[in-house]
Amino acid sequence: MMNPVVHFEMPYRDRERAVRFYSSAFGWQCQMLGEEMGHYVTVVTALSDAKPGAPAGAIGGGLFPFKPDWPAQYPGVVIGVEDIQAAMARVRKAGGEVLGEPMSIPGVGEYVAFLDTEGNRHSLMQPLAM
């Protein structure tokens, strides 16, 4: 039996800044909860599943080799985008930092990592199928 990824969590240093970043760069819907809920922010990234027939909330994942000379190698999420160049521009405009240029992953698509406004490392993926 496989245990699927059903949720992700990442830290913020400035709640309003983080919510502005993810809302602006990716259109995510964020709800800031109060003190009684530990100032948690709930995040909705999709209103329906991207893959027809996929179980609700299905998320794939992967492992990458640690490279001592690469920056910010921490857990993160890969965000699927239709246009990687446009997404990179949105990340920059929202206050994030794109790490390098996209690289082609044969049979998969275009990939580039970025840092959000809170210093979390994530990635953008423009799949070949999109």
C-alpha positions in Angstrom: 0.0 0.0 0.0 1.3 3.5 -0.9 0.8 6.4 1.6 0.2 9.5 -0.6 1.2 13.0 0.2 -2.0 14.8 1.2 -0.8 18.1 2.6 2.3 20.2 2.8 3.5 22.7 5.4 6.2 25.3 5.3 7.3 28.0 7.7 6.7 31.7 7.3 8.5 34.6 8.9 6.0 37.2 7.8 2.5 35.9 7.4 1.0 38.7 5.3 4.0 38.7 3.0 3.9 34.9 2.5 0.1 35.0 1.7 0.7 37.9 -0.8 3.4 35.9 -2.5 1.5 32.7 -3.0 -1.7 34.5 -3.9 0.0 36.7 -6.4 2.5 34.2 -7.9 0.2 31.2 -8.2 -3.4 32.2 -7.5 -3.6 30.1 -4.3 -6.4 30.8 -1.9 -5.1 31.5 1.6 -7.1 31.8 4.8 -5.3 33.3 7.8 -6.6 31.8 11.0 -6.5 33.4 14.4 -4.6 33.0 17.6 -6.8 30.2 18.7 -5.5 28.2 15.7 -1.9 29.2 16.2 -2.0 31.8 13.5 -2.0 29.0 10.9 -2.7 29.7 7.3 -4.8 27.2 5.3 -3.9 27.0 1.5 -6.1 25.8 -1.4 -3.9 25.2 -4.5 -6.6 23.6 -6.8 -10.3 23.6 -7.0 -10.4 20.2 -8.8 -7.8 17.5 -9.6 -5.6 18.2 -12.6 -5.6 14.6 -13.7 -8.9 13.0 -14.7 -9.6 10.0 -12.6 -7.0 10.8 -10.0 -8.1 10.4 -6.4 -8.9 13.7 -4.7 -5.7 15.4 -3.5 -3.3 13.0 -5.3 0.2 14.4 -5.3 3.3 12.8 -6.6 6.8 13.3 -5.1 10.4 12.5 -5.6 13.9 12.4 -4.0 16.9 14.2 -5.2 20.6 13.6 -4.4 22.1 16.1 -2.0 24.8 18.2 -3.6 27.0 20.0 -1.0 27.7 23.0 -3.3 24.0 23.7 -4.2 22.0 26.2 -2.1 18.8 25.6 -0.1 18.4 21.9 -0.3 15.4 21.4 1.9 11.9 19.8 1.6 9.8 21.7 -0.8 7.0 21.4 -3.3 7.0 21.3 -7.1 4.3 23.5 -8.6 3.0 22.7 -12.0 2.7 25.6 -14.4 1.6 26.1 -18.0 4.3 28.6 -18.9 7.5 28.4 -16.9 8.8 31.8 -18.1 5.6 33.5 -17.1 5.6 31.8 -13.8 9.2 32.8 -13.2 8.2 36.4 -13.9 5.3 36.1 -11.4 7.6 34.7 -8.7 10.0 37.6 -9.2 7.2 40.2 -9.2 5.8 38.7 -6.0 9.2 39.1 -4.3 10.6 35.6 -4.8 14.0 34.7 -6.3 14.4 32.3 -9.2 17.5 30.1 -8.8 19.1 29.9 -12.3 17.5 29.1 -15.6 15.1 26.3 -16.4 16.6 22.9 -17.3 15.0 20.3 -19.5 14.2 17.0 -17.9 13.9 14.5 -20.8 10.4 13.1 -21.1 9.2 15.2 -18.2 9.4 19.0 -18.9 11.1 22.2 -17.9 12.2 22.6 -14.3 13.6 25.5 -12.2 13.9 26.1 -8.4 13.0 29.3 -6.6 13.0 30.8 -3.1 9.8 32.3 -1.8 9.7 35.4 0.3 10.2 33.3 3.5 13.4 31.6 2.2 11.7 28.3 1.4 13.0 26.5 -1.7 10.4 25.2 -4.1 10.4 24.4 -7.8 8.3 25.2 -11.0 7.6 22.4 -13.5 6.2 23.0 -17.0 5.3 19.4 -17.9 5.5 18.3 -21.5 1.8 17.4 -21.3 0.5 20.9 -20.3 
